């Protein structure tokens, strides 16, 4: 797995993190990696699109970390398949998710992807 690469890039983008945030980011990176692997087109591996895969997974993890850190009601958090639900997702998290989707989209299975309104 490329979790170490995903985490290294996410940590670099995140900047200084408290120890608790760093541990949470590791979990979120692993969940983002697993989720993206499951969405790749048949016959593709993460290694086939390594740079884009690492970039997208790290952005998804950062978006999730940002959401967890925001004030508001955390409705659901699941590590398997990376689900973080909170009322009122903020603009920066939506932007990170949108960028991640745009980066990895050419390598994903065909399907509907809702990027926001």
C-alpha positions as CSV (number, residue, x, y, z in Angstrom):
1,X,0.0,0.0,0.0
2,X,1.0,3.6,-0.6
3,X,-0.2,4.8,2.7
4,X,3.2,6.2,3.7
5,X,3.4,8.3,0.5
6,X,-0.1,9.5,0.9
7,X,0.5,10.5,4.5
8,X,3.8,12.2,3.7
9,X,2.1,14.4,1.1
10,X,-0.9,15.1,3.2
11,X,1.3,16.0,6.2
12,X,3.4,18.3,4.0
13,X,0.3,20.1,2.7
14,X,-1.3,20.2,6.2
15,X,1.7,21.9,7.9
16,X,2.3,21.7,11.6
17,X,-0.1,19.2,13.3
18,X,-0.7,18.3,16.9
19,X,0.1,14.7,17.7
20,X,-3.6,13.7,17.8
21,X,-4.3,15.4,14.4
22,X,-1.3,13.6,12.9
23,X,-2.6,10.2,14.1
24,X,-6.0,11.0,12.8
25,X,-4.5,12.0,9.5
26,X,-2.7,8.7,9.2
27,X,-6.1,6.9,9.6
28,X,-7.8,9.1,7.1
29,X,-5.0,8.6,4.6
30,X,-5.3,4.9,4.9
31,X,-9.1,5.1,4.5
32,X,-8.8,7.4,1.5
33,X,-6.3,5.0,-0.1
34,X,-8.5,2.0,0.3
35,X,-11.6,3.9,-0.9
36,X,-9.8,5.1,-4.1
37,X,-8.3,1.6,-4.8
38,X,-11.9,0.3,-4.8
39,X,-13.0,2.9,-7.3
40,X,-10.2,2.4,-9.9
41,X,-11.1,1.0,-13.3
42,X,-10.7,-2.7,-13.8
43,X,-7.1,-3.6,-14.7
44,X,-5.7,-0.4,-13.1
45,X,-3.7,-0.4,-10.0
46,X,-2.7,2.6,-7.8
47,X,0.9,2.1,-9.1
48,X,-0.3,2.7,-12.7
49,X,-1.3,6.2,-11.7
50,X,0.9,6.7,-8.7
51,X,1.4,10.5,-8.7
52,X,-2.3,11.2,-9.3
53,X,-3.4,8.5,-6.9
54,X,-1.2,9.9,-4.1
55,X,-2.3,13.5,-4.7
56,X,-6.0,12.6,-4.8
57,X,-5.8,10.4,-1.7
58,X,-3.9,13.0,0.3
59,X,-6.4,15.7,-0.7
60,X,-9.4,13.5,0.3
61,X,-7.7,12.8,3.7
62,X,-7.0,16.5,4.2
63,X,-10.7,17.4,3.4
64,X,-11.8,14.8,6.0
65,X,-9.3,16.1,8.6
66,X,-10.6,19.6,8.0
67,X,-14.2,18.5,8.4
68,X,-13.4,16.6,11.6
69,X,-11.7,19.7,13.0
70,X,-14.5,22.1,12.2
71,X,-17.0,23.3,14.7
72,X,-20.4,21.8,14.2
73,X,-22.2,18.5,14.6
74,X,-20.3,15.4,13.5
75,X,-23.1,13.2,12.3
76,X,-21.0,10.2,11.3
77,X,-17.4,9.1,11.0
78,X,-16.4,5.7,9.5
79,X,-12.8,4.7,8.6
80,X,-13.8,1.8,6.2
81,X,-14.6,3.5,2.8
82,X,-13.9,6.9,4.4
83,X,-17.2,8.4,5.4
84,X,-17.2,11.7,7.4
85,X,-20.6,13.4,7.6
86,X,-21.1,16.7,9.2
87,X,-23.7,19.3,8.8
88,X,-22.6,22.2,6.8
89,X,-19.4,21.2,4.9
90,X,-17.2,24.3,4.5
91,X,-15.9,25.7,1.3
92,X,-12.3,24.6,1.8
93,X,-13.3,21.0,2.4
94,X,-15.5,21.0,-0.7
95,X,-12.6,22.5,-2.7
96,X,-10.2,19.9,-1.6
97,X,-12.6,17.1,-2.5
98,X,-13.4,18.6,-5.8
99,X,-9.7,18.9,-6.7
100,X,-9.1,15.3,-5.6
101,X,-12.0,14.1,-7.8
102,X,-10.7,16.0,-10.8
103,X,-7.2,14.6,-10.4
104,X,-8.2,10.9,-10.1
105,X,-11.3,10.9,-12.3
106,X,-9.6,9.7,-15.5
107,X,-8.6,6.5,-13.6
108,X,-12.0,5.7,-12.0
109,X,-14.7,3.4,-13.1
110,X,-17.4,5.0,-15.1
111,X,-20.2,6.3,-12.8
112,X,-21.9,9.4,-11.6
113,X,-19.8,11.6,-9.4
114,X,-21.5,14.6,-7.7
115,X,-19.0,17.4,-7.2
116,X,-21.3,20.0,-5.6
117,X,-23.5,22.8,-6.6
